Amino acid sequence: MKRREFLGVMGGAAAAWPVAVRAQQPARMRRIGILLTIAESDPEAHNRIGPFQQGLQELGWIEGHNIKIDYRFTSGLADRLQAQATELVASAPDVILVNSTPATTALHQATRTIPIVFAQIIDPIAAGVVESLAKPGGNVTGFTSFEFAIAGKWLELLKEVAPNLAHVTVLLTPGVTYMGLLRVAEKTAKQLGVRLASSNVADAAQIELAIAASAREPNGGLIVLPTPLTTVHRDVIVTLAARHRLAAVYPFRYFVTDGGLISYGVYLPELYRRSASYVDRILKGENPANLPVQAPTKFELFINLKTAKALGLTVPPTLLALADEVIE
């Protein structure tokens, strides 16, 4: 075939190329950053990342195929947080998934352009990362882990398990916006005739001091709020609560599987799986400013009967019947 004829044949076939070639060409590798305030070795890291990856796969995003995920873990260390956030932003991912108020705040300070999806924040408005729940307005949106009313439920559960409960200490940590939860807790405490106090703790030593102080009076209890610090030091908290014979309620299941008395809170794997839907929408071009912040939809109640018996408490059968899981 002459060169001119060859070019003519190729030119005639060119019209059929674009669709076929596009179908065969691999899509551009998109990059996702993940910043978690727990340790990489913590089983909870897998329990969060796994459902998120599963959610992405269901939407057609496969790690190593059309997405690359860059992971960062702070192990609950505040001094590592801003450095990890800055480093992750410098790598210029297309979108970042994050947990906790301190980590989201650190990322928000580091970038106002890279989209950020949070999976665990109590009050994003008070934290200053969104303008409103319906219209976030910036580069941050996501999924809250609690509604304020749950603080009243925590107190009610404690009072039901420990009828003689007289005073409760709320463990909280700096850098997290708790006012909505505390207002509800204070109102419920008055209704139940329970004295309520809060204690800011920044490390394991302060946790020990706060719990010991709460135990100086009989019939005491603890509400352990969800923070990176309490998650990282959950073994310390659970051990001290048992040693000082304090009835304690926790925000997540893993506190109870580690020996805590009772937990009531959002089902975390579902929260992270749902987060994949916002990452998907952002990767496909949607603006996080227009994606409303979503509330949790699934909650779990867990009770550790072994711990209850060690504390001399009898869990009412009606409460046991409501539990998603009873550990014996």
LUMDRENLUM-703927 format. One record per residue (C-alpha): chain; residue number from 1; y, x, z; residue in three letters. Coordinates in Angstrom, 2 decimals, decimal comma, padded with zeros to 5 digits. Layout:
# residues N
[A; NUM; [Y; X; Z]; ala]
...
//
This chain:
# residues 328
[A; 1; [000,00; 000,00; 000,00]; met]
[A; 2; [003,46; 001,29; -000,95]; lys]
[A; 3; [005,93; 001,95; 001,84]; arg]
[A; 4; [008,26; -000,85; 000,65]; arg]
[A; 5; [005,37; -003,34; 000,56]; glu]
[A; 6; [004,23; -002,21; 004,02]; phe]
[A; 7; [007,71; -002,76; 005,45]; leu]
[A; 8; [007,85; -006,16; 003,79]; gly]
[A; 9; [004,58; -007,22; 005,42]; val]
[A; 10; [005,74; -005,94; 008,78]; met]
[A; 11; [009,08; -007,67; 008,37]; gly]
[A; 12; [007,37; -010,96; 007,64]; gly]
[A; 13; [005,21; -010,63; 010,73]; ala]
[A; 14; [008,12; -009,65; 012,98]; ala]
[A; 15; [009,08; -013,25; 013,66]; ala]
[A; 16; [005,79; -013,74; 015,45]; ala]
[A; 17; [006,27; -010,71; 017,69]; trp]
[A; 18; [008,73; -011,70; 020,38]; pro]
[A; 19; [006,63; -014,40; 022,10]; val]
[A; 20; [003,40; -012,43; 021,85]; ala]
[A; 21; [004,98; -009,19; 022,96]; val]
[A; 22; [006,73; -010,86; 025,88]; arg]
[A; 23; [003,43; -012,40; 026,94]; ala]
[A; 24; [001,76; -008,99; 026,99]; gln]
[A; 25; [004,61; -007,01; 028,54]; gln]
[A; 26; [004,35; -006,80; 032,33]; pro]
[A; 27; [007,20; -008,48; 034,21]; ala]
[A; 28; [009,80; -006,25; 035,86]; arg]
[A; 29; [008,60; -005,09; 039,26]; met]
[A; 30; [010,68; -006,89; 041,88]; arg]
[A; 31; [011,28; -005,29; 045,26]; arg]
[A; 32; [011,08; -007,01; 048,65]; ile]
[A; 33; [012,08; -005,43; 051,94]; gly]
[A; 34; [010,58; -006,51; 055,27]; ile]
[A; 35; [012,13; -005,64; 058,63]; leu]
[A; 36; [010,13; -006,59; 061,74]; leu]
[A; 37; [011,09; -005,81; 065,32]; thr]
[A; 38; [007,49; -005,28; 066,45]; ile]
[A; 39; [005,21; -002,28; 066,05]; ala]
[A; 40; [003,23; -001,81; 062,87]; glu]
[A; 41; [000,08; -001,48; 065,02]; ser]
[A; 42; [000,72; -004,79; 066,81]; asp]
[A; 43; [-001,79; -007,45; 065,62]; pro]
[A; 44; [001,17; -009,81; 065,35]; glu]
[A; 45; [002,49; -007,72; 062,46]; ala]
[A; 46; [-000,56; -008,70; 060,40]; his]
[A; 47; [-000,35; -012,31; 061,60]; asn]
[A; 48; [003,15; -012,53; 060,11]; arg]
[A; 49; [002,90; -010,37; 057,02]; ile]
[A; 50; [-000,48; -011,80; 055,97]; gly]
[A; 51; [000,68; -015,45; 055,66]; pro]
[A; 52; [003,88; -014,30; 053,95]; phe]
[A; 53; [001,87; -012,37; 051,35]; gln]
[A; 54; [-000,45; -015,35; 050,93]; gln]
[A; 55; [002,55; -017,61; 050,33]; gly]
[A; 56; [003,87; -015,20; 047,72]; leu]
[A; 57; [000,49; -015,04; 045,97]; gln]
[A; 58; [000,35; -018,83; 045,77]; glu]
[A; 59; [003,68; -018,63; 043,95]; leu]
[A; 60; [002,51; -015,93; 041,55]; gly]
[A; 61; [003,88; -012,82; 043,29]; trp]
[A; 62; [001,21; -010,14; 043,74]; ile]
[A; 63; [001,92; -006,92; 045,60]; glu]
[A; 64; [001,38; -003,95; 043,32]; gly]
[A; 65; [001,47; -006,16; 040,22]; his]
[A; 66; [004,90; -007,77; 039,96]; asn]
[A; 67; [006,34; -007,04; 043,42]; ile]
[A; 68; [006,63; -003,97; 045,60]; lys]
[A; 69; [007,10; -004,51; 049,35]; ile]
[A; 70; [008,86; -001,95; 051,52]; asp]
[A; 71; [008,05; -002,33; 055,25]; tyr]
[A; 72; [010,08; -001,32; 058,29]; arg]
[A; 73; [009,07; -001,75; 061,96]; phe]
[A; 74; [011,27; -001,05; 065,00]; thr]
[A; 75; [008,72; -001,49; 067,83]; ser]
[A; 76; [011,34; -003,41; 069,80]; gly]
[A; 77; [013,58; -000,34; 070,11]; leu]
[A; 78; [017,23; -001,32; 069,83]; ala]
[A; 79; [018,34; 002,21; 068,93]; asp]
[A; 80; [016,09; 002,18; 065,86]; arg]
[A; 81; [017,21; -001,20; 064,61]; leu]
[A; 82; [020,52; -000,43; 062,90]; gln]
[A; 83; [019,12; 002,78; 061,38]; ala]
[A; 84; [016,13; 000,92; 059,93]; gln]
[A; 85; [018,37; -001,88; 058,63]; ala]
[A; 86; [020,75; 000,60; 056,98]; thr]
[A; 87; [017,86; 002,54; 055,46]; glu]
[A; 88; [016,26; -000,60; 054,08]; leu]
[A; 89; [019,54; -001,81; 052,55]; val]
[A; 90; [020,09; 001,62; 050,97]; ala]
[A; 91; [016,78; 001,24; 049,11]; ser]
[A; 92; [018,39; -001,76; 047,31]; ala]
[A; 93; [015,60; -004,38; 047,37]; pro]
[A; 94; [016,05; -007,69; 045,56]; asp]
[A; 95; [015,61; -009,65; 048,81]; val]
[A; 96; [014,81; -008,88; 052,47]; ile]
[A; 97; [012,59; -010,82; 054,91]; leu]
[A; 98; [013,48; -010,34; 058,57]; val]
[A; 99; [012,56; -011,65; 062,01]; asn]
[A; 100; [014,74; -012,09; 065,11]; ser]
[A; 101; [018,44; -012,48; 065,69]; thr]
[A; 102; [019,18; -008,78; 066,40]; pro]
[A; 103; [017,47; -007,65; 063,17]; ala]
[A; 104; [019,18; -010,31; 061,06]; thr]
[A; 105; [022,55; -009,41; 062,57]; thr]
[A; 106; [021,95; -005,71; 061,87]; ala]
[A; 107; [021,10; -006,44; 058,23]; leu]
[A; 108; [024,07; -008,78; 057,87]; his]
[A; 109; [026,33; -005,97; 059,07]; gln]
[A; 110; [024,73; -003,60; 056,57]; ala]
[A; 111; [025,02; -005,82; 053,48]; thr]
[A; 112; [026,84; -008,95; 052,34]; arg]
[A; 113; [025,26; -008,88; 048,86]; thr]
[A; 114; [021,49; -008,40; 049,16]; ile]
[A; 115; [019,86; -011,79; 049,93]; pro]
[A; 116; [018,31; -012,01; 053,42]; ile]
[A; 117; [015,69; -014,57; 054,51]; val]
[A; 118; [015,08; -014,85; 058,25]; phe]
[A; 119; [011,87; -016,27; 059,67]; ala]
[A; 120; [012,68; -016,31; 063,39]; gln]
[A; 121; [016,15; -017,16; 064,63]; ile]
[A; 122; [017,13; -019,59; 067,36]; ile]
[A; 123; [020,78; -020,22; 066,48]; asp]
[A; 124; [021,97; -018,64; 063,21]; pro]
[A; 125; [025,39; -020,31; 063,45]; ile]
[A; 126; [026,11; -018,84; 066,89]; ala]
[A; 127; [024,75; -015,50; 065,65]; ala]
[A; 128; [027,39; -015,56; 062,91]; gly]
[A; 129; [025,02; -015,10; 059,97]; val]
[A; 130; [025,47; -018,55; 058,38]; val]
[A; 131; [028,41; -020,93; 058,13]; glu]
[A; 132; [026,31; -024,07; 058,59]; ser]
[A; 133; [022,66; -025,07; 058,47]; leu]
[A; 134; [023,14; -027,25; 055,41]; ala]
[A; 135; [025,27; -024,74; 053,53]; lys]
[A; 136; [024,75; -021,17; 054,75]; pro]
[A; 137; [027,52; -019,93; 052,50]; gly]
[A; 138; [026,69; -016,23; 052,32]; gly]
[A; 139; [023,76; -013,95; 051,59]; asn]
[A; 140; [021,65; -015,14; 054,56]; val]
[A; 141; [019,40; -018,17; 055,00]; thr]
[A; 142; [015,92; -018,93; 056,28]; gly]
[A; 143; [013,86; -020,72; 058,90]; phe]
[A; 144; [014,71; -021,27; 062,55]; thr]
[A; 145; [011,91; -020,89; 065,08]; ser]
[A; 146; [013,14; -023,35; 067,75]; phe]
[A; 147; [015,23; -026,43; 068,25]; glu]
[A; 148; [017,23; -026,50; 071,48]; phe]
[A; 149; [015,27; -029,45; 072,89]; ala]
[A; 150; [012,21; -027,24; 073,32]; ile]
[A; 151; [013,80; -025,63; 076,40]; ala]
[A; 152; [013,50; -028,95; 078,21]; gly]
[A; 153; [009,88; -029,21; 077,17]; lys]
[A; 154; [009,15; -025,76; 078,60]; trp]
[A; 155; [010,48; -026,82; 081,99]; leu]
[A; 156; [008,60; -030,11; 081,89]; glu]
[A; 157; [005,35; -028,29; 081,14]; leu]
[A; 158; [005,87; -025,92; 084,05]; leu]
[A; 159; [006,58; -028,80; 086,41]; lys]
[A; 160; [003,50; -030,65; 085,19]; glu]
[A; 161; [001,22; -027,65; 085,72]; val]
[A; 162; [002,93; -026,57; 088,98]; ala]
[A; 163; [004,19; -029,77; 090,71]; pro]
[A; 164; [005,63; -027,78; 093,64]; asn]
[A; 165; [007,87; -025,74; 091,33]; leu]
[A; 166; [011,23; -025,20; 093,05]; ala]
[A; 167; [013,02; -022,48; 091,07]; his]
[A; 168; [012,68; -020,90; 087,64]; val]
[A; 169; [013,98; -017,63; 086,22]; thr]
[A; 170; [014,72; -017,48; 082,51]; val]
[A; 171; [014,05; -014,05; 081,00]; leu]
[A; 172; [016,43; -013,29; 078,16]; leu]
[A; 173; [017,71; -010,17; 076,44]; thr]
[A; 174; [021,09; -009,02; 075,11]; pro]
[A; 175; [021,84; -009,56; 071,43]; gly]
[A; 176; [020,22; -012,98; 071,11]; val]
[A; 177; [022,19; -016,24; 071,12]; thr]
[A; 178; [020,62; -018,51; 073,77]; tyr]
[A; 179; [023,41; -020,88; 074,79]; met]
[A; 180; [021,91; -023,93; 073,07]; gly]
[A; 181; [018,55; -023,41; 074,80]; leu]
[A; 182; [020,14; -022,67; 078,16]; leu]
[A; 183; [022,29; -025,82; 078,09]; arg]
[A; 184; [019,19; -027,96; 077,58]; val]
[A; 185; [017,25; -026,03; 080,22]; ala]
[A; 186; [020,04; -026,50; 082,79]; glu]
[A; 187; [020,22; -030,23; 082,12]; lys]
[A; 188; [016,46; -030,64; 082,42]; thr]
[A; 189; [016,31; -028,51; 085,57]; ala]
[A; 190; [018,78; -030,87; 087,30]; lys]
[A; 191; [016,71; -033,87; 086,28]; gln]
[A; 192; [013,55; -032,26; 087,68]; leu]
[A; 193; [015,19; -030,98; 090,87]; gly]
[A; 194; [014,52; -027,35; 089,98]; val]
[A; 195; [016,94; -024,47; 090,47]; arg]
[A; 196; [017,49; -022,44; 087,32]; leu]
[A; 197; [018,66; -018,84; 087,04]; ala]
[A; 198; [018,73; -016,45; 084,10]; ser]
[A; 199; [018,17; -012,72; 084,04]; ser]
[A; 200; [019,18; -010,36; 081,25]; asn]
[A; 201; [016,59; -007,62; 080,76]; val]
[A; 202; [016,82; -004,66; 078,39]; ala]
[A; 203; [013,65; -002,69; 079,16]; asp]
[A; 204; [010,34; -002,81; 081,02]; ala]
[A; 205; [011,89; -001,59; 084,28]; ala]
[A; 206; [014,44; -004,41; 084,28]; gln]
[A; 207; [011,70; -006,91; 083,47]; ile]
[A; 208; [009,80; -005,75; 086,56]; glu]
[A; 209; [012,87; -006,05; 088,77]; leu]
[A; 210; [013,68; -009,55; 087,48]; ala]
[A; 211; [010,17; -010,86; 088,02]; ile]
[A; 212; [009,92; -009,30; 091,47]; ala]
[A; 213; [013,24; -010,91; 092,44]; ala]
[A; 214; [012,03; -014,30; 091,23]; ser]
[A; 215; [008,90; -013,98; 093,36]; ala]
[A; 216; [010,77; -013,42; 096,62]; arg]
[A; 217; [010,88; -017,17; 097,15]; glu]
[A; 218; [007,76; -019,37; 096,98]; pro]
[A; 219; [007,03; -021,88; 094,24]; asn]
[A; 220; [008,75; -019,89; 091,53]; gly]
[A; 221; [008,29; -019,91; 087,79]; gly]
[A; 222; [009,31; -018,09; 084,63]; leu]
[A; 223; [010,51; -019,13; 081,21]; ile]
[A; 224; [010,06; -016,23; 078,82]; val]
[A; 225; [012,39; -016,62; 075,86]; leu]
[A; 226; [011,45; -015,31; 072,40]; pro]
[A; 227; [012,94; -011,86; 071,87]; thr]
[A; 228; [011,73; -008,57; 070,34]; pro]
[A; 229; [011,73; -007,08; 073,84]; leu]
[A; 230; [009,57; -009,76; 075,47]; thr]
[A; 231; [007,12; -009,62; 072,57]; thr]
[A; 232; [006,75; -005,85; 072,72]; val]
[A; 233; [006,40; -005,93; 076,54]; his]
[A; 234; [004,30; -009,09; 076,78]; arg]
[A; 235; [001,48; -007,25; 078,54]; asp]
[A; 236; [003,92; -006,15; 081,25]; val]
[A; 237; [005,31; -009,67; 081,68]; ile]
[A; 238; [001,89; -011,35; 081,79]; val]
[A; 239; [000,56; -008,79; 084,28]; thr]
[A; 240; [003,57; -009,10; 086,59]; leu]
[A; 241; [003,55; -012,90; 086,48]; ala]
[A; 242; [-000,09; -012,84; 087,58]; ala]
[A; 243; [000,53; -010,24; 090,28]; arg]
[A; 244; [003,43; -012,21; 091,76]; his]
[A; 245; [001,65; -015,55; 091,27]; arg]
[A; 246; [004,39; -017,08; 089,15]; leu]
[A; 247; [003,74; -019,98; 086,82]; ala]
[A; 248; [005,13; -018,94; 083,46]; ala]
[A; 249; [005,66; -020,63; 080,13]; val]
[A; 250; [005,89; -018,64; 076,91]; tyr]
[A; 251; [007,16; -019,32; 073,39]; pro]
[A; 252; [004,12; -018,17; 071,40]; phe]
[A; 253; [000,34; -018,29; 071,46]; arg]
[A; 254; [-000,17; -014,53; 071,69]; tyr]
[A; 255; [001,26; -014,49; 075,23]; phe]
[A; 256; [-001,51; -016,87; 076,33]; val]
[A; 257; [-004,31; -015,04; 074,52]; thr]
[A; 258; [-003,08; -011,94; 076,37]; asp]
[A; 259; [-003,46; -013,75; 079,72]; gly]
[A; 260; [-000,32; -015,88; 080,05]; gly]
[A; 261; [-000,54; -019,34; 081,59]; leu]
[A; 262; [000,85; -021,69; 078,95]; ile]
[A; 263; [002,78; -021,56; 075,68]; ser]
[A; 264; [004,51; -024,10; 073,51]; tyr]
[A; 265; [006,18; -023,10; 070,30]; gly]
[A; 266; [006,25; -022,91; 066,56]; val]
[A; 267; [003,14; -021,98; 064,58]; tyr]
[A; 268; [004,28; -018,56; 063,37]; leu]
[A; 269; [001,86; -018,05; 060,44]; pro]
[A; 270; [003,13; -021,26; 058,86]; glu]
[A; 271; [006,73; -020,18; 059,37]; leu]
[A; 272; [006,13; -016,93; 057,48]; tyr]
[A; 273; [004,15; -018,65; 054,75]; arg]
[A; 274; [007,04; -021,07; 054,24]; arg]
[A; 275; [009,47; -018,15; 054,11]; ser]
[A; 276; [007,77; -016,99; 050,93]; ala]
[A; 277; [009,11; -020,10; 049,17]; ser]
[A; 278; [012,73; -019,00; 049,74]; tyr]
[A; 279; [011,96; -015,44; 048,64]; val]
[A; 280; [010,40; -016,90; 045,49]; asp]
[A; 281; [013,43; -019,08; 044,76]; arg]
[A; 282; [015,83; -016,17; 045,29]; ile]
[A; 283; [013,78; -013,89; 043,03]; leu]
[A; 284; [014,00; -016,62; 040,40]; lys]
[A; 285; [017,77; -016,65; 040,59]; gly]
[A; 286; [018,81; -019,13; 043,29]; glu]
[A; 287; [021,68; -018,27; 045,59]; asn]
[A; 288; [020,85; -018,06; 049,33]; pro]
[A; 289; [024,29; -019,54; 050,04]; ala]
[A; 290; [022,99; -022,85; 048,69]; asn]
[A; 291; [019,56; -022,83; 050,36]; leu]
[A; 292; [019,76; -024,85; 053,61]; pro]
[A; 293; [018,40; -023,38; 056,81]; val]
[A; 294; [015,14; -025,16; 057,62]; gln]
[A; 295; [013,80; -026,18; 061,02]; ala]
[A; 296; [010,21; -025,63; 062,21]; pro]
[A; 297; [007,72; -028,39; 061,44]; thr]
[A; 298; [004,56; -027,41; 063,32]; lys]
[A; 299; [004,27; -026,65; 067,05]; phe]
[A; 300; [001,33; -025,57; 069,19]; glu]
[A; 301; [000,39; -025,94; 072,85]; leu]
[A; 302; [-001,95; -023,36; 074,37]; phe]
[A; 303; [-003,29; -023,26; 077,93]; ile]
[A; 304; [-005,16; -020,48; 079,68]; asn]
[A; 305; [-007,41; -022,20; 082,25]; leu]
[A; 306; [-008,63; -018,90; 083,63]; lys]
[A; 307; [-005,06; -017,93; 084,50]; thr]
[A; 308; [-004,36; -021,38; 085,95]; ala]
[A; 309; [-007,36; -021,10; 088,27]; lys]
[A; 310; [-006,29; -017,60; 089,36]; ala]
[A; 311; [-002,90; -019,03; 090,31]; leu]
[A; 312; [-004,50; -021,94; 092,18]; gly]
[A; 313; [-003,14; -024,48; 089,69]; leu]
[A; 314; [-004,90; -027,55; 088,35]; thr]
[A; 315; [-003,97; -028,48; 084,80]; val]
[A; 316; [-003,84; -032,28; 084,40]; pro]
[A; 317; [-006,50; -033,69; 082,04]; pro]
[A; 318; [-003,78; -035,43; 080,03]; thr]
[A; 319; [-002,18; -032,07; 079,29]; leu]
[A; 320; [-005,50; -030,47; 078,42]; leu]
[A; 321; [-006,11; -033,27; 075,95]; ala]
[A; 322; [-002,84; -032,47; 074,18]; leu]
[A; 323; [-003,53; -028,74; 073,89]; ala]
[A; 324; [-004,27; -027,19; 070,51]; asp]
[A; 325; [-006,45; -024,65; 072,30]; glu]
[A; 326; [-007,67; -024,18; 075,86]; val]
[A; 327; [-008,76; -020,70; 076,82]; ile]
[A; 328; [-011,42; -020,66; 079,53]; glu]
//
